[in-house]
Amino acid sequence: MIVVCDASPIIALSAVGRLSLLQQLYGKILVPGSVAQEVTNGSSGQPGADEFRASDWITVQTVQDSVLLRSLSGELDRGEAEAIALAVEVRAEILLVDERRARRVAARLGLSIVGVLGMLLEAKKKGCLEAVRPVLDDLLERAGFRFGSDLYARVLGMAGEEPTPGPAPL
Protein backbone atom coordinates (compact mmCIF):
# COMPACT_ATOMS: atom_id res chain seq x y z
CA MET A 1 0.00 0.00 0.00
CA ILE A 2 1.34 3.44 -0.92
CA VAL A 3 0.61 6.09 1.71
CA VAL A 4 1.69 9.73 1.54
CA CYS A 5 1.63 11.89 4.65
CA ASP A 6 1.51 15.63 5.32
CA ALA A 7 3.31 17.10 8.34
CA SER A 8 0.31 17.66 10.61
CA PRO A 9 -0.46 13.97 11.36
CA ILE A 10 3.23 13.31 12.11
CA ILE A 11 3.54 16.33 14.40
CA ALA A 12 0.19 15.79 16.17
CA LEU A 13 0.71 12.08 16.79
CA SER A 14 4.28 12.71 17.93
CA ALA A 15 3.13 15.39 20.38
CA VAL A 16 0.98 12.78 22.14
CA GLY A 17 3.50 9.93 21.92
CA ARG A 18 1.58 8.02 19.23
CA LEU A 19 3.70 8.35 16.07
CA SER A 20 4.10 4.57 16.02
CA LEU A 21 0.42 4.28 15.06
CA LEU A 22 1.37 5.39 11.55
CA GLN A 23 3.79 2.51 11.22
CA GLN A 24 1.38 0.04 12.81
CA LEU A 25 -1.42 1.03 10.44
CA TYR A 26 0.45 1.61 7.19
CA GLY A 27 3.90 0.03 7.48
CA LYS A 28 5.80 2.60 5.45
CA ILE A 29 4.84 6.13 4.47
CA LEU A 30 6.16 8.60 1.91
CA VAL A 31 6.62 12.30 2.60
CA PRO A 32 7.78 15.05 0.26
CA GLY A 33 10.88 17.11 1.07
CA SER A 34 9.04 20.15 2.42
CA VAL A 35 7.11 17.96 4.87
CA ALA A 36 10.38 16.41 6.07
CA GLN A 37 11.77 19.91 6.54
CA GLU A 38 8.64 21.09 8.39
CA VAL A 39 8.70 18.09 10.73
CA THR A 40 12.40 18.23 11.51
CA ASN A 41 12.38 22.04 11.62
CA GLY A 42 16.15 22.12 12.08
CA SER A 43 15.96 21.22 15.77
CA SER A 44 15.03 18.44 18.11
CA GLY A 45 12.40 20.58 19.86
CA GLN A 46 9.65 19.98 17.29
CA PRO A 47 7.37 17.03 18.18
CA GLY A 48 8.35 14.16 15.92
CA ALA A 49 11.67 15.61 14.76
CA ASP A 50 13.87 13.04 16.49
CA GLU A 51 11.50 10.14 15.77
CA PHE A 52 11.32 11.19 12.11
CA ARG A 53 15.10 11.30 11.77
CA ALA A 54 15.46 7.89 13.44
CA SER A 55 12.70 6.14 11.50
CA ASP A 56 13.40 3.63 8.78
CA TRP A 57 9.74 3.45 7.76
CA ILE A 58 9.36 7.07 6.58
CA THR A 59 10.79 7.74 3.13
CA VAL A 60 11.39 11.22 1.76
CA GLN A 61 10.62 11.46 -1.95
CA THR A 62 10.97 14.46 -4.24
CA VAL A 63 7.94 15.61 -6.21
CA GLN A 64 8.64 15.48 -9.95
CA ASP A 65 5.48 17.09 -11.36
CA SER A 66 6.40 20.78 -11.14
CA VAL A 67 3.31 21.86 -13.12
CA LEU A 68 0.90 20.25 -10.67
CA LEU A 69 2.97 21.51 -7.75
CA ARG A 70 2.85 25.09 -9.05
CA SER A 71 -0.91 24.94 -9.53
CA LEU A 72 -1.47 23.56 -6.02
CA SER A 73 0.91 26.08 -4.44
CA GLY A 74 -1.51 28.87 -5.32
CA GLU A 75 -4.11 27.37 -2.96
CA LEU A 76 -2.10 25.58 -0.28
CA ASP A 77 1.04 25.86 1.78
CA ARG A 78 4.16 24.20 0.38
CA GLY A 79 3.95 21.00 2.45
CA GLU A 80 0.31 20.35 1.66
CA ALA A 81 0.85 21.10 -2.04
CA GLU A 82 3.84 18.74 -2.20
CA ALA A 83 2.02 16.00 -0.28
CA ILE A 84 -0.96 16.14 -2.64
CA ALA A 85 1.26 16.32 -5.74
CA LEU A 86 3.31 13.36 -4.52
CA ALA A 87 0.15 11.35 -3.76
CA VAL A 88 -1.11 11.98 -7.29
CA GLU A 89 2.30 11.19 -8.78
CA VAL A 90 2.80 7.85 -7.01
CA ARG A 91 -0.89 6.92 -7.21
CA ALA A 92 -1.12 6.69 -3.43
CA GLU A 93 -3.93 4.65 -1.99
CA ILE A 94 -4.18 7.05 0.97
CA LEU A 95 -3.18 10.64 1.67
CA LEU A 96 -2.86 11.45 5.37
CA VAL A 97 -3.81 15.09 5.86
CA ASP A 98 -5.94 17.10 8.29
CA GLU A 99 -6.27 20.65 7.02
CA ARG A 100 -9.73 21.29 5.60
CA ARG A 101 -8.60 23.20 2.51
CA ALA A 102 -6.02 20.54 1.61
CA ARG A 103 -8.63 17.81 2.07
CA ARG A 104 -10.99 19.60 -0.33
CA VAL A 105 -8.27 19.96 -2.97
CA ALA A 106 -7.18 16.33 -2.54
CA ALA A 107 -10.78 15.11 -2.84
CA ARG A 108 -11.20 17.18 -6.00
CA LEU A 109 -8.21 15.27 -7.42
CA GLY A 110 -9.77 11.92 -6.50
CA LEU A 111 -7.43 11.07 -3.63
CA SER A 112 -8.54 8.92 -0.69
CA ILE A 113 -8.02 10.98 2.47
CA VAL A 114 -7.59 9.99 6.09
CA GLY A 115 -6.99 12.42 8.95
CA VAL A 116 -5.72 11.85 12.47
CA LEU A 117 -9.21 11.18 13.85
CA GLY A 118 -9.84 8.58 11.15
CA MET A 119 -6.48 7.00 11.94
CA LEU A 120 -7.46 6.72 15.60
CA LEU A 121 -10.70 4.96 14.68
CA GLU A 122 -8.83 2.60 12.39
CA ALA A 123 -6.21 1.95 15.09
CA LYS A 124 -8.89 1.01 17.61
CA LYS A 125 -10.65 -1.22 15.09
CA LYS A 126 -7.38 -3.04 14.34
CA GLY A 127 -6.50 -3.40 18.03
CA CYS A 128 -3.60 -0.93 17.98
CA LEU A 129 -5.42 1.31 20.48
CA GLU A 130 -7.48 0.24 23.44
CA ALA A 131 -9.44 3.51 23.60
CA VAL A 132 -9.72 6.61 21.45
CA ARG A 133 -10.82 9.05 24.19
CA PRO A 134 -7.43 9.42 25.95
CA VAL A 135 -5.72 10.17 22.64
CA LEU A 136 -8.43 12.66 21.65
CA ASP A 137 -8.02 14.40 25.00
CA ASP A 138 -4.23 14.45 24.60
CA LEU A 139 -4.58 15.90 21.10
CA LEU A 140 -6.72 18.71 22.51
CA GLU A 141 -4.58 19.39 25.57
CA ARG A 142 -1.03 18.71 24.42
CA ALA A 143 -0.96 18.95 20.65
CA GLY A 144 -3.06 22.06 20.08
CA PHE A 145 -5.46 20.07 17.91
CA ARG A 146 -8.79 21.83 17.51
CA PHE A 147 -12.17 20.26 16.88
CA GLY A 148 -15.65 20.88 18.23
CA SER A 149 -17.64 18.98 20.79
CA ASP A 150 -19.96 17.55 18.10
CA LEU A 151 -17.04 15.97 16.25
CA TYR A 152 -15.54 14.79 19.56
CA ALA A 153 -18.81 13.04 20.46
CA ARG A 154 -19.23 11.64 16.95
CA VAL A 155 -15.72 10.14 16.94
CA LEU A 156 -16.29 8.61 20.38
CA GLY A 157 -19.59 7.18 19.17
CA MET A 158 -17.94 5.69 16.10
CA ALA A 159 -15.31 4.16 18.40
CA GLY A 160 -18.05 2.68 20.61
CA GLU A 161 -17.08 4.91 23.52
CA GLU A 162 -19.54 7.05 25.42
CA PRO A 163 -18.86 10.80 25.65
CA THR A 164 -18.60 12.08 29.20
CA PRO A 165 -20.14 15.33 30.36
CA GLY A 166 -17.72 18.17 30.85
CA PRO A 167 -16.27 21.15 29.06
CA ALA A 168 -16.61 21.03 25.32
CA PRO A 169 -13.46 20.71 23.24
CA LEU A 170 -12.50 23.71 21.14
N, C-alpha and C positions, 0 to 999 in steps of 0.2 A: 504494500500500500504506500502510495506517495502522499506525504503530508507536508504542507508548507505552513510555517508559523510566523505571525507578526510578533513584535516585541511585547505587547501588553500581556498576553497569556504567560509568557516566560517570566516577566517581572512580577506579575500578580501572584502566580503560583509560588515563585521563589520567596516572595515576601512573607508567605504563610507556611513556608517549609514543605511545600507540596510539588516542587518541580518534577520529582520522580514520577508523578502521575502521567506526564506526557510520555515518558518512556514506557511505562506500564501499558498505556492505552495504544500507543502508535509505534512502538519500537524505535524507529529513527524518524527524525524530522529534518526538513530543509529550511534554511533561512537565507534571505538575501544579505548582501554585505552591509547595507545600512541598518538592518535589524541587529546584526551582530555588533555593529558599532554602538547602536543605541543601548543594547543590553550591557555590554562591557563598559561603556561610558568612560573608558580610560582609567578607571579606578576599581578598587575592590569594595567600595562602599555601596554601589548599586545592587539591589536585590537581584540575585541570579548571576552576577558578573563572574564570581569565582566558579560557581557550578557550571556555567556555560563554558568557560575556558577549559575546565577539567573533563567535560563530557566527551565521550566518543560516539554518542548517538545523535548529536546535532551536527549537521553538515552545512557549511556556508557555501552557497553557490551564487555565482554572478549572473545577473539578468542579462540576456543577450538581446532581447527585443527592445531596442532603444525607442522605436516609434510608439509602441504601446506604453512604455514607461513615461515618455514625454506627455502623452495624452492623459495618463492617469495623474501625473504630477500636478496638473492644473486643478484637480479636485481634492487631492489627498496629500498628506505629508509624505516625505520621501520613503520612510519605512513601509507604510501601508501600500503605497504605489508599487514599490519593488516586490513586496510579498504577493500582491495580486498578480503582477506581471509574471513573476516566477511561477505561480500556481497555474496560470494559463499556459505558460511555456512548457512546463514539464507534465502538463495534463494531470495535475494533482487530484486525488480523490477527495481530499479535504483541505480547506484553508482554515486555519485557526486564527480568528480575529474577533475583537470585541467592539471596536468603535462603530457606531451606527452608520455613519457616512460610508466607511469602508465596506461594511456589510452590504449596503445598498448597491454600491458599485460592483462588488464581487458577484452578487446575485444577478445583476444585469448582464454580467458576462457568463452566467451559467455555472458558476462555481458552487460547490457544496460547502457550506459554512458551519463551523462549530465555534462557539465562544466558551469562555471559562465555565459558565453555569451549565452549559450542555455537557462539557467534559466531566464536571462533578457528577451529574446524573448518570453518565455512561460509566464512570468509575465505580459508583455505588452498584449499578446493575451488574457489572463484571466482578464485583467483590474486591475491588481495589480500595474501596472506602467503606467503612462501617456505617458512617452517618454523614450527611451533607451539611446539616445545620452548623456544626462547629467550624467547618471550613468557610461557610457563608459568613458567619459571625467574624471570623478572623479576617476575611477579605474586607469587610466593612470597617473593622477596627484598626487593622494593622497595615492593610495594603492600599487604603484610600479608594477602594472600589466603591462605586456609587450605583445603587439601584433602589427602586421604591419598595414600599411594603407590600404592594400587590404582587410584584414579581417575586419577592422573597417568599411570600405565602404560596404562590403558584409553584415555585421550584420545590419547596418543601413538600407540597402535595404530590407533585410528580415523583418525588423520592420516597413517598409513603411515610413521610414524617409530619407530625402535627405541628402547626405553628403555635408558639407560645405567646400569651399576651405580654405586652411590654412596649417600649418605645419603638416607633416605626423606623426602619432603616431609611437612610437618605438616598 
